[in-house]
Amino acid sequence: MGFRSYKRLIYYLLAFVAVFLFLVFNLLEFELLSEDGKIDNLSDAFWYSIVTLTTVGYGDLVPTSTGGRAIGYILILLSLGVYGLLIGQVSSIIAKIKENKKIGMYGTDFKNHIVVIGWTNFGKTVIDQLIKAGRKVAIVTKNRENIDLLKELYQDKNLFILYSDYENFELLEKVNIKKSSTVFINLDDDTEKLVYILNLKKEYEGLNYTVTLENSNLKQTFMSAGVTHAISRNEIASRLLASYMFEPDVALFSEEILAFPTTDSDYDMKQYKVLESNPYNGQQYDKAFYDLKKNENVILLGLVRIENGKRIVYKNPSDNFNIKEGDYLLMLMNQKTEKIIRKVFQLHEGV
């Protein structure tokens, strides 16, 4: 409610109080002039007026004069207006609360989630995979009509939607952006994405950014700007297409393991962080490889180690390579086996 609305409401309240007092004093005057009048003091006049106005109507006091009864009729009519006003205000407040909740004005307590800036058809395919993988996603859109569409598409507790102008960086606190695992900038063109990231970095430090590029030549520019992952859609599509042309089975295998599994027998690549209590912490790579295959039917493909702030991928390292706390093991497994791995590693997949 804006300042003008508050000002108007105050004027209405003052006018109502003035009319109410006018009626109360006139009621008392009429009743004092009546020989049979029971309302003979200001307290009784207020009591009768309030009881009538609130439609309680105890009947212990009633005006006997013609003027007093006329004022009684006016109070009865006013009571209808008062109730109508109260019901209207309550309905308006409830509707406002529901609308604010719908557009995300009350914020979310998501942590380690993905924040998606912008809504596009391509973004939908990405979000579909994230939701299927059980990841929490907060979407920021500047188009009001997208809210209903998103609510219909994703009736999921792991999804939060914020209706906001993209340049309103302060409002991004509503999506708990500081506690996010990554921010996916899903805007229309590469230049717009780059400018947005540079502006967002001024407001929030230490965020991880992911973007898709139309122009692969800009990848180094985005990386220099502090983007964690800059992916060229055309590059990925062209590699997969070329693979289908001369090694179709490899291409099909790659596509299938990248997709989210829908049944327990479907295979997928997962990454799990090695905690201090992890049974593979301190083990050599070859022993972990054989143990995982023998005990869980999981294939260890490699691992990721963070060195000097950079994520280094070790693909099928040497047998005597030692696994350390903080490493990420890259594994091929099916949906059924993943449930067992979660218990062994004592956490969910991902970063």
C-alpha positions in Angstrom: 0.0 0.0 0.0 1.5 3.3 -1.1 1.7 6.7 0.7 -1.4 8.0 -1.2 -3.4 5.0 -0.2 -2.5 5.4 3.5 -3.3 9.1 3.3 -6.7 8.4 1.7 -7.4 5.8 4.3 -6.7 8.3 7.1 -9.0 10.8 5.6 -11.8 8.2 5.4 -11.2 7.2 9.1 -11.3 10.8 10.2 -14.5 11.5 8.2 -16.1 8.3 9.7 -15.2 9.3 13.3 -16.6 12.8 12.7 -19.9 11.5 11.4 -20.1 8.9 14.2 -19.5 11.6 16.9 -22.1 13.8 15.2 -24.7 11.1 15.3 -23.9 10.1 19.0 -24.3 13.7 20.3 -27.4 14.3 18.3 -28.8 11.0 19.5 -28.2 12.0 23.1 -29.8 15.4 22.5 -32.9 13.9 21.0 -33.3 11.4 23.8 -32.8 14.0 26.5 -35.7 16.0 25.1 -37.9 12.9 25.1 -39.9 12.2 28.2 -39.5 8.4 27.9 -35.9 8.5 26.8 -33.7 5.8 28.3 -30.5 7.1 26.8 -29.8 10.0 29.2 -26.0 10.2 29.3 -23.0 10.2 26.9 -21.9 6.7 28.0 -25.2 5.2 27.1 -25.3 7.0 23.8 -21.9 5.6 22.8 -22.8 2.2 24.1 -26.0 2.1 21.9 -24.3 3.5 18.9 -21.4 1.0 19.0 -23.6 -2.0 19.7 -25.9 -1.0 16.8 -23.0 -0.2 14.5 -21.4 -3.6 15.1 -24.8 -5.3 14.6 -24.6 -6.9 18.1 -27.9 -5.3 19.1 -28.3 -6.3 22.8 -31.6 -4.4 23.0 -30.9 -3.1 26.6 -31.1 0.4 25.3 -33.3 1.7 22.5 -34.1 5.3 21.4 -37.7 6.4 21.9 -37.7 9.7 20.2 -38.3 10.1 16.4 -35.0 11.7 15.9 -33.2 9.1 18.0 -34.8 6.2 16.0 -33.8 8.0 12.7 -30.2 8.0 13.9 -30.6 4.4 14.9 -31.6 3.6 11.3 -28.6 5.5 10.0 -26.3 3.5 12.3 -27.8 0.3 11.0 -27.2 1.3 7.4 -23.7 2.4 8.4 -23.0 -1.0 9.9 -23.5 -2.6 6.5 -21.0 -0.3 5.0 -18.5 -0.9 7.9 -18.8 -4.7 7.5 -18.5 -4.4 3.7 -15.4 -2.3 4.2 -13.8 -4.7 6.7 -14.5 -7.7 4.5 -13.2 -5.9 1.5 -10.0 -4.9 3.3 -9.5 -8.4 4.7 -10.0 -10.0 1.3 -7.6 -7.5 -0.2 -4.9 -8.3 2.4 -5.3 -12.0 1.9 -5.2 -11.6 -1.9 -2.1 -9.4 -1.6 -0.4 -12.0 0.7 -1.2 -14.8 -1.8 0.1 -12.7 -4.7 3.3 -11.8 -2.9 3.9 -15.4 -2.1 3.3 -16.4 -5.7 5.8 -13.9 -7.1 8.4 -14.8 -4.4 8.4 -11.6 -2.3 8.8 -13.6 0.9 12.0 -15.2 -0.3 13.4 -18.7 0.2 15.8 -20.4 2.6 17.3 -22.6 -0.2 21.0 -23.3 0.2 23.5 -24.9 -2.2 20.9 -24.4 -4.9 21.0 -23.2 -8.5 19.8 -19.6 -9.3 18.6 -19.2 -12.9 18.5 -15.6 -14.2 16.0 -15.5 -17.0 13.5 -17.9 -18.5 13.8 -19.3 -22.1 12.9 -22.5 -23.9 16.5 -23.6 -23.6 16.5 -22.8 -19.9 13.4 -25.0 -19.5 15.4 -28.1 -20.7 18.2 -27.3 -18.3 15.7 -26.8 -15.4 13.9 -30.1 -16.3 17.1 -32.0 -15.8 18.0 -30.2 -12.5 14.5 -30.8 -11.0 14.7 -34.5 -12.1 18.1 -34.7 -10.4 16.5 -33.5 -7.1 18.4 -30.2 -7.1 16.8 -27.0 -5.7 16.3 -24.3 -8.3 15.4 -20.6 -7.9 14.2 -18.9 -11.1 14.2 -15.1 -11.6 12.0 -13.8 -14.4 11.0 -10.3 -15.3 7.8 -11.5 -17.2 4.8 -11.8 -15.0 3.0 -14.2 -17.4 5.8 -16.7 -16.9 4.9 -17.1 -13.2 1.7 -19.1 -13.9 3.4 -21.1 -16.6 6.3 -22.1 -14.3 3.9 -22.9 -11.4 2.0 -25.2 -13.8 5.1 -26.8 -15.2 6.9 -27.4 -11.9 4.6 -28.2 -9.0 7.7 -29.0 -6.9 8.9 -28.0 -3.5 12.4 -27.7 -4.9 11.5 -24.8 -7.1 11.3 -21.1 -6.1 10.2 -18.4 -8.5 10.9 -14.7 -8.1 9.3 -12.0 -10.3 11.8 -9.2 -10.5 13.6 -6.9 -12.9 17.0 -8.4 -13.6 18.8 -5.2 -12.7 17.2 -5.1 -9.2 20.2 -6.7 -7.6 19.0 -6.0 -4.1 15.9 -8.1 -4.7 18.1 -11.1 -5.5 18.5 -11.5 -1.8 15.0 -13.1 -2.0 16.5 -16.1 -3.9 19.3 -16.4 -1.2 21.9 -15.9 -4.0 24.8 -15.7 -1.6 24.2 -19.3 -0.5 23.7 -20.7 -4.0 26.1 -23.2 -5.5 26.0 -21.6 -8.9 24.2 -18.8 -10.9 23.1 -19.7 -14.4 22.8 -16.5 -16.5 20.1 -17.4 -19.0 19.7 -14.2 -20.9 19.2 -13.7 -24.7 22.6 -12.8 -26.1 26.3 -13.1 -25.1 26.9 -9.3 -24.7 23.9 -9.0 -22.3 25.2 -11.9 -20.3 28.7 -10.5 -19.9 27.5 -7.0 -18.9 25.1 -8.6 -16.4 27.8 -10.7 -14.8 30.2 -7.8 -14.5 27.4 -5.7 -12.8 26.3 -8.6 -10.5 29.9 -9.2 -9.4 30.0 -5.6 -8.0 27.1 -6.5 -5.7 27.9 -10.1 -4.8 31.4 -11.5 -4.4 32.4 -15.2 -4.5 29.6 -16.5 -6.7 30.0 -19.3 -9.2 28.7 -18.4 -12.7 27.6 -20.7 -15.5 26.7 -19.4 -19.0 26.0 -20.9 -22.4 27.5 -19.0 -25.4 26.3 -18.5 -28.9 29.8 -17.4 -29.9 32.4 -19.8 -28.8 35.2 -17.2 -29.5 34.0 -15.3 -26.4 34.7 -18.2 -24.0 38.1 -16.8 -22.9 36.5 -13.4 -22.4 33.9 -14.8 -20.0 36.5 -16.9 -18.2 38.6 -13.8 -17.7 35.5 -12.0 -16.3 35.3 -14.6 -13.5 32.8 -17.1 -15.0 33.3 -20.6 -13.6 31.8 -22.5 -16.6 31.3 -21.0 -20.1 29.8 -23.6 -22.4 29.3 -23.2 -26.2 26.1 -24.9 -27.2 27.2 -25.1 -30.8 30.5 -26.7 -29.8 28.8 -29.4 -27.8 26.2 -30.1 -30.4 28.7 -30.2 -33.2 30.9 -32.7 -31.3 28.0 -35.0 -30.6 26.8 -34.8 -34.2 30.2 -35.6 -35.6 30.4 -38.5 -33.1 27.1 -39.9 -34.4 28.5 -39.8 -37.9 31.6 -42.0 -37.4 31.0 -43.7 -33.9 27.3 -43.7 -33.4 27.3 -46.1 -30.5 29.8 -44.0 -28.5 27.6 -40.9 -29.2 24.5 -42.7 -28.1 26.2 -43.9 -24.9 27.5 -40.4 -24.2 24.0 -38.9 -24.6 22.4 -41.6 -22.4 24.7 -41.2 -19.5 24.4 -37.4 -19.6 20.6 -37.6 -19.3 18.9 -38.1 -16.0 18.0 -41.7 -15.4 14.3 -42.5 -15.2 14.5 -46.1 -14.1 16.6 -48.0 -11.6 18.5 -49.8 -14.4 19.4 -46.6 -16.3 23.1 -45.6 -16.0 24.4 -42.1 -15.3 27.6 -40.4 -14.4 27.8 -39.0 -10.9 30.4 -37.1 -8.8 30.6 -37.5 -5.1 32.8 -35.6 -2.7 35.2 -37.6 -0.4 34.6 -36.6 3.2 37.0 -37.4 6.0 34.9 -40.3 7.1 34.7 -41.8 3.6 36.0 -45.3 3.4 38.0 -44.5 0.2 39.8 -41.5 1.8 43.5 -42.3 1.7 43.1 -45.3 -0.6 45.0 -45.8 -3.8 43.0 -45.4 -7.0 43.3 -49.0 -8.2 42.0 -50.4 -4.9 39.1 -48.0 -4.8 38.4 -48.9 -8.5 38.2 -52.7 -7.8 36.3 -52.3 -4.5 33.7 -50.2 -6.1 33.3 -52.5 -9.0 33.2 -55.7 -6.9 31.1 -54.5 -4.1 28.7 -52.0 -5.7 29.0 -52.6 -9.5 30.2 -49.0 -9.9 32.9 -48.0 -12.4 35.3 -45.3 -11.1 36.3 -43.2 -14.2 38.5 -40.6 -12.6 38.5 -37.9 -10.0 38.6 -34.1 -9.6 41.0 -32.4 -7.2 41.0 -28.7 -6.4 44.5 -27.3 -6.7 45.3 -23.6 -6.3 41.6 -22.8 -6.6 41.3 -24.7 -9.9 39.4 -27.9 -10.5 41.8 -30.4 -12.1 40.3 -33.5 -13.7 42.3 -36.7 -13.5 40.9 -39.2 -16.0 41.8 -42.8 -15.1 44.8 -41.9 -13.1 47.7 -44.3 -12.2 47.1 -47.2 -9.9 49.1 -45.7 -7.0 47.3 -42.3 -7.2 46.1 -41.6 -3.6 42.5 -40.4 -3.1 42.3 -37.5 -0.6 39.7 -35.8 1.4 38.0 -33.1 -0.7 38.4 -35.0 -4.0 35.4 -35.7 -6.2 35.1 -39.2 -7.5 33.6 -39.5 -11.0 31.6 -42.8 -11.3 29.3 -44.6 -13.6 26.4 -46.2 -11.9 22.7 -47.0 -12.2 19.9 -45.4 -10.2 19.6 -48.4 -7.9 23.3 -48.4 -7.0 23.2 -44.6 -6.4 21.1 -45.2 -3.3 23.8 -47.4 -1.8 26.6 -44.9 -2.8 24.7 -42.1 -1.0 24.9 -44.1 2.2 28.6 -45.0 1.7 29.6 -41.4 0.9 27.1 -39.9 3.5 26.0 -37.1 1.1 24.2 -36.4 -2.2 26.0 -36.1 -5.5 27.3 -32.8 -6.9 29.5 -30.0 -5.7 
